[in-house]
Amino acid sequence: MRQFERDDVLRAAAGDADALLRVQRRKDVLKWNAQKGRTALKYATPLWADHKAIDAVYTEARRLSAETGIKHDVDHIIPLQGKKVCGLHIPCNLRVITKAANVKKHASFGDEDVVGF
C-alpha cells in the first residue's frame, strides 16, 4: 500500500468523510479488477482443458516459491487479454516464472515468449 493510501486509511478512521470515500473507492476498484480477472480466466478456459495439468502448474509455482523463497507466478505465454492476440487457459500456454519477471512482462507478447511453443 502506498503512503497516501495509508494516510487516507488513518484519516478515514479519524472521521474524514472525503478520505473514507477514497478508501471505499479503492476497495471497489480492486474488487472490480479481481472480478474482471476471474471472468477473463473463466472465458479463456475451454471445456476440454485438462484441469489436473493446470492445477499441477500452479502447485509447481507454490513449491518453487516455498523452496527458493522467491515468489513465483504462473504466466500465460500468450496473454489472456493481450492487445494483439488472446490466449487460452490451457497447460501448454502456462509456465512458471518469477513474480518480478511476470510483472515486467505484464500482458505483452513477443518472439522470446514463443520459442519452443
N, C-alpha and C positions, 0 to 999 in steps of 0.2 A: 504494500500500500504506500502510495506517495505521501509526502509530508502534508500537502494541502488537504488530502483526503483524511488523514489522521486529525488535522486541525478541525475539519468540518465535523467529525465524529464527536470531538470534545465540545465544540460549540453547540452541537445539537443536544448533547447530554445536559448542557448548561441552560438549554431553553431557547436557543436562537432558532426561530422559525425558518429563516432562509437556509441555514445550514442543514436543518432537518430535511427540507425539500431536496437539497443537493445530495444528501446521503441516500434518501429514498430513490431518487432518480438514478444514481449509480447502481443501486441494487437492482432496479428494474432493467437497466441496460445489460448488466451482467447476466441476469436471468434470461433475457431475450436472446442474447448471444449464445448461451448454453443450449437453449431450446432450438435455435437455428442450427447449431452443430449436430444435435441429436437427430433432427429431422433430415438433414443432409445425409447423415450416416444411414438412416433408415431407408431412404430412397435410393442410395447408392449400393445397397446390398441386394443382389439378385436372389430369387427364391432358391436357385441351385447352388448358392455359396456353401462352402464347407465350413460350417461354424466351429467345428472342433479344431481345424487347422488355424482359423483366425484366432481362437482362444489361445492356441499354443504360441502364437507370435506375441500376444500380449503377456503371457506367462513368462516368456523368454525375456521380454523387456523388464519386467519386475525382478526377475532373477539377476539379470546383469546389473540393475540399479543397486540391489542389495549386496551383490558380490563386490562390486567395484567402488561403491559409494558415490558414483557419478550418476545423476538422473538420466535415464534413457526413456525415449518415447518411441511409439510405433508411428512410422512415417508412411504416408501414401506416396509411392513413387510418382504416380500420375495423380495430382490433387483432385479431391472430390469436387471442389468448387474453383477450378482454375479459370484463368481469363480466356485461354485459347482452347483448352480441352478439359474434359471432366472424366475422371477415372471411376473405377468401381471399388467397392469394399470387399475385395477377394484376396485370398492368401498370396497370390503371385504379385499383387500390387502393394504388398506390405513389406517393410523392412524395419529393423531395429537400429536406431541411431541415437546419438546423444541428444539431450534436450537442447543444448546450445546449437548444435548443427540443425536441428529441426526448426528452431526459432529463426535462425539465419535464412533457411530455405523458404520459410513461410509457405506460400501457395505457388511458388514458382515451379517451372518445369523446363528442364534443359537437356542437352545431349548427354551430359555426365550422369544424369539420372537414369537413362535408359540403356546404359552399357550392360549387355548381357540380359536384357529384358526380353 
